Amino acid sequence: PNCVTFNELIGATIRTNHDGVWALVNEMRSCGVSPNQVTCCILLKNIQPNSRSSDVEKTFAVVNALEDMDEVLLSSAYEACIRVGRF
């Protein structure tokens, strides 16, 4: 599998199984595939005011691990912070 495959799986799983998402992110890494900006945007779009704080922390850990951030990802990160009141 490649990053596109994992991003599709994460996008399909994220709405119903938060723990499953993190299992997929871990599986992604164990397959030698690093999360990319698309992966981060998928994770960030799911951050809502009622999100578990562990999900918020894990999401931002994935974002912070990226080497570069474009304006789309930066905007997604700001929006997620505003939604959860962390700005």
Backbone as CSV, one residue per row, in Angstrom:
resi,resn,N_x,N_y,N_z,CA_x,CA_y,CA_z,C_x,C_y,C_z
1,PRO,0.831,-1.206,0.000,0.000,0.000,0.000,0.867,1.257,0.000
2,ASN,0.302,2.324,-0.518,1.014,3.597,-0.549,0.225,4.645,0.241
3,CYS,0.696,5.870,0.202,0.075,6.937,0.985,-1.375,7.177,0.550
4,VAL,-1.631,7.117,-0.740,-2.992,7.331,-1.247,-3.932,6.267,-0.680
5,THR,-3.490,5.026,-0.683,-4.300,3.931,-0.146,-4.627,4.170,1.322
6,PHE,-3.608,4.492,2.100,-3.841,4.738,3.521,-4.721,5.958,3.749
7,ASN,-4.544,7.021,2.960,-5.378,8.208,3.120,-6.845,7.885,2.853
8,GLU,-7.098,7.057,1.846,-8.474,6.647,1.558,-9.052,5.843,2.726
9,LEU,-8.269,4.922,3.257,-8.727,4.115,4.393,-8.975,4.983,5.632
10,ILE,-8.079,5.906,5.884,-8.234,6.804,7.037,-9.481,7.663,6.860
11,GLY,-9.674,8.210,5.659,-10.845,9.040,5.391,-12.149,8.280,5.567
12,ALA,-12.162,7.025,5.179,-13.368,6.203,5.304,-13.614,5.776,6.752
13,THR,-12.558,5.629,7.525,-12.660,5.123,8.895,-12.921,6.230,9.908
14,ILE,-12.464,7.424,9.623,-12.413,8.484,10.636,-13.774,8.868,11.203
15,ARG,-14.818,8.724,10.445,-16.135,9.151,10.914,-16.753,8.188,11.929
16,THR,-16.303,6.950,11.933,-16.970,5.960,12.783,-16.063,5.286,13.808
17,ASN,-14.759,5.363,13.630,-13.882,4.576,14.485,-12.577,5.325,14.743
18,HIS,-12.590,6.188,15.758,-11.402,7.002,16.046,-10.184,6.150,16.369
19,ASP,-10.383,5.089,17.129,-9.253,4.232,17.470,-8.726,3.510,16.237
20,GLY,-9.624,3.162,15.329,-9.226,2.519,14.080,-8.357,3.419,13.226
21,VAL,-8.610,4.708,13.296,-7.798,5.669,12.545,-6.355,5.616,13.024
22,TRP,-6.167,5.590,14.335,-4.807,5.586,14.873,-4.121,4.262,14.614
23,ALA,-4.894,3.191,14.562,-4.320,1.896,14.177,-3.840,1.949,12.730
24,LEU,-4.613,2.620,11.867,-4.198,2.775,10.469,-2.960,3.653,10.334
25,VAL,-2.906,4.728,11.100,-1.721,5.603,11.056,-0.492,4.812,11.506
26,ASN,-0.646,4.002,12.554,0.474,3.174,13.019,0.858,2.131,11.975
27,GLU,-0.145,1.524,11.346,0.126,0.537,10.294,0.828,1.200,9.112
28,MET,0.397,2.405,8.791,1.007,3.181,7.707,2.509,3.330,7.975
29,ARG,2.819,3.747,9.170,4.221,3.946,9.545,5.004,2.630,9.539
30,SER,4.367,1.561,10.016,5.070,0.275,10.065,5.327,-0.284,8.669
31,CYS,4.556,0.177,7.691,4.780,-0.221,6.291,5.804,0.684,5.603
32,GLY,6.369,1.622,6.362,7.363,2.525,5.802,6.769,3.682,5.019
33,VAL,5.476,3.935,5.228,4.795,5.037,4.542,4.567,6.145,5.559
34,SER,5.081,7.316,5.279,4.922,8.446,6.191,3.649,9.218,5.870
35,PRO,2.936,9.675,6.901,1.797,10.548,6.659,2.254,11.789,5.900
36,ASN,1.429,12.251,4.975,1.764,13.447,4.212,0.769,14.562,4.530
37,GLN,0.831,15.630,3.773,-0.052,16.766,4.030,-1.518,16.401,3.864
38,VAL,-1.823,15.525,2.927,-3.211,15.084,2.737,-3.681,14.313,3.967
39,THR,-2.840,13.434,4.469,-3.168,12.684,5.684,-3.495,13.648,6.824
40,CYS,-2.659,14.651,6.980,-2.862,15.630,8.050,-4.162,16.406,7.867
41,CYS,-4.467,16.805,6.645,-5.712,17.532,6.389,-6.922,16.666,6.716
42,ILE,-6.862,15.378,6.383,-7.957,14.461,6.721,-8.135,14.400,8.236
43,LEU,-7.044,14.248,8.957,-7.107,14.176,10.417,-7.596,15.490,11.020
44,LEU,-7.116,16.612,10.498,-7.492,17.928,11.034,-8.958,18.249,10.797
45,LYS,-9.498,17.850,9.659,-10.906,18.140,9.373,-11.832,17.427,10.340
46,ASN,-11.376,16.363,10.953,-12.197,15.622,11.891,-12.162,16.197,13.304
47,ILE,-11.273,17.124,13.580,-11.184,17.731,14.908,-12.383,18.658,15.111
48,GLN,-13.155,18.349,16.134,-14.368,19.102,16.453,-14.353,19.457,17.936
49,PRO,-15.251,20.372,18.372,-15.273,20.747,19.790,-15.435,19.558,20.742
50,ASN,-16.090,18.498,20.294,-16.296,17.347,21.166,-15.243,16.254,20.966
51,SER,-14.196,16.544,20.222,-13.128,15.564,19.995,-12.398,15.259,21.295
52,ARG,-11.975,14.021,21.418,-11.182,13.647,22.594,-9.852,14.396,22.532
53,SER,-9.402,14.827,23.676,-8.145,15.564,23.683,-6.991,14.704,23.221
54,SER,-7.057,13.402,23.433,-5.998,12.520,22.945,-5.968,12.504,21.408
55,ASP,-7.143,12.590,20.773,-7.186,12.643,19.311,-6.598,13.951,18.793
56,VAL,-6.895,15.041,19.501,-6.348,16.346,19.111,-4.824,16.315,19.226
57,GLU,-4.323,15.804,20.334,-2.872,15.743,20.553,-2.189,14.853,19.513
58,LYS,-2.767,13.696,19.254,-2.185,12.787,18.268,-2.179,13.413,16.880
59,THR,-3.264,14.109,16.548,-3.349,14.754,15.233,-2.251,15.795,15.080
60,PHE,-2.085,16.637,16.095,-1.062,17.671,15.990,0.346,17.096,16.052
61,ALA,0.521,15.949,16.676,1.829,15.287,16.648,2.166,14.846,15.221
62,VAL,1.164,14.344,14.498,1.376,13.946,13.098,1.703,15.182,12.260
63,VAL,0.955,16.262,12.465,1.198,17.511,11.715,2.595,18.041,12.012
64,ASN,2.978,18.070,13.272,4.289,18.607,13.652,5.452,17.772,13.141
65,ALA,5.201,16.516,12.846,6.263,15.639,12.347,6.581,15.886,10.869
66,LEU,5.718,16.606,10.168,5.978,16.902,8.754,7.155,17.854,8.618
67,GLU,7.906,17.661,7.562,9.058,18.532,7.329,8.651,19.887,6.765
68,ASP,7.605,19.911,5.954,7.170,21.190,5.383,5.661,21.298,5.451
69,MET,5.200,22.526,5.564,3.778,22.806,5.674,3.428,23.891,4.667
70,ASP,2.459,23.600,3.811,2.019,24.616,2.860,0.872,25.416,3.471
71,GLU,0.395,26.407,2.722,-0.647,27.295,3.246,-1.975,26.570,3.461
72,VAL,-2.256,25.532,2.689,-3.502,24.781,2.863,-3.476,24.029,4.194
73,LEU,-2.372,23.365,4.476,-2.251,22.639,5.737,-2.231,23.600,6.921
74,LEU,-1.537,24.702,6.783,-1.497,25.699,7.852,-2.901,26.226,8.142
75,SER,-3.654,26.507,7.099,-5.034,26.975,7.260,-5.893,25.909,7.936
76,SER,-5.722,24.649,7.551,-6.473,23.555,8.181,-6.128,23.441,9.659
77,ALA,-4.861,23.623,9.989,-4.429,23.564,11.390,-5.047,24.706,12.194
78,TYR,-5.041,25.920,11.626,-5.664,27.058,12.307,-7.145,26.810,12.536
79,GLU,-7.839,26.323,11.516,-9.274,26.056,11.636,-9.548,25.026,12.727
80,ALA,-8.748,23.976,12.790,-8.926,22.957,13.825,-8.704,23.557,15.216
81,CYS,-7.691,24.386,15.352,-7.420,25.039,16.638,-8.591,25.915,17.058
82,ILE,-9.147,26.652,16.129,-10.282,27.524,16.431,-11.487,26.684,16.834
83,ARG,-11.742,25.581,16.130,-12.894,24.737,16.457,-12.826,24.184,17.863
84,VAL,-11.625,23.875,18.343,-11.496,23.290,19.686,-11.074,24.335,20.736
85,GLY,-10.987,25.575,20.334,-10.646,26.640,21.275,-9.209,26.666,21.716
86,ARG,-8.307,26.220,20.833,-6.866,26.214,21.153,-6.153,27.133,20.182
87,PHE,-6.161,28.399,20.473,-5.485,29.334,19.573,-4.636,30.297,20.342
